[in-house]
């Protein structure tokens, strides 16, 4: 059996671990393999000094990530099969690609060391975070003290991963932390626009779905903008902490509760079921639940053959709109586990026979096209 070349094996595992360090998945976070945990003594406490913590965190992250290519070269010098040493590189007896790689790695590391050193002069006065906060006041320490005090407040809004991107809203500030930077905007100079929403299925087994809201955040004082992303179920908490209005683009719907999100998923699945056809001149009236929308659905067993399974055939005439039936269905599910709703069962509001999502059919009148897509 052919053995793996040690140089190839080292290269594979080194860059795999390096990429995981940069991406910082949950497994690395729980294991403590993050820049924040490695440099925690130097960084101090985020709760005690939020601004200086992130000034030092961004500096440490840039230096650590910039040193990874050079670390690979150092590691390869210990792999005998690579026949790589600093002396051979200096003598020019190794492939020119290694010479170029070493020069580029050294240049990257030295440039980043120079940048961080420049930032650190005069108590980090030149750091981008310091310059950003000086836009709002002539005294960096005053602004930093205000932010630190508001961050320690228990009623702030926080969303996201503390090791990656996080959105924080305090009484006077909106903050977004990035891997290499932090954005601060005072609420008096803030404009927010909901650009789009995205839905993702998080579990193929339960068909659980989450919705994310993408908002464009613009600083009116600096004329700069960035995008933040929050869960739709946190949208109300997010807005309650703001002193400014949020503009939503037309045709965008934010599902702020699990039920609202389920209504959309319920509709998407029901329209894929077989239609229930009625005559064009048959009068069905309005939904008996809301008395506002026309009757839209009929319960009809089609998930299995008659006599099989828990579901039964409903003999009630069509009486419900899609939304009212979806809300009734959701109310009969386990409220602590929304991910299981779509695969659950419910009873007809009138005759109490059991049905599932597959037994809900949209009504189509003879000669008319489907109108629920």
Secondary structure as UniProt FT lines:
FT   HELIX           6..23
FT   HELIX           26..31
FT   HELIX           35..38
FT   HELIX           40..43
FT   TURN            46..48
FT   HELIX           50..66
FT   HELIX           68..76
FT   TURN            77..78
FT   HELIX           80..82
FT   HELIX           86..91
FT   HELIX           96..124
FT   TURN            125..126
FT   HELIX           128..133
FT   TURN            134..136
FT   HELIX           140..151
FT   TURN            154..155
FT   STRAND          157..160
FT   TURN            162..163
FT   STRAND          166..169
FT   STRAND          173..177
FT   STRAND          182..186
FT   HELIX           187..189
FT   STRAND          190..203
FT   TURN            204..207
FT   STRAND          208..219
FT   TURN            220..223
FT   STRAND          224..231
FT   HELIX           232..234
FT   HELIX           235..240
FT   STRAND          246..248
FT   TURN            250..251
FT   HELIX           258..270
FT   TURN            271..272
FT   STRAND          276..278
FT   TURN            280..281
FT   TURN            288..290
FT   STRAND          297..299
FT   TURN            306..307
FT   HELIX           322..331
FT   TURN            335..336
FT   HELIX           338..343
FT   STRAND          346..347
FT   TURN            349..351
FT   STRAND          354..355
FT   HELIX           357..359
FT   STRAND          360..365
FT   TURN            366..367
//
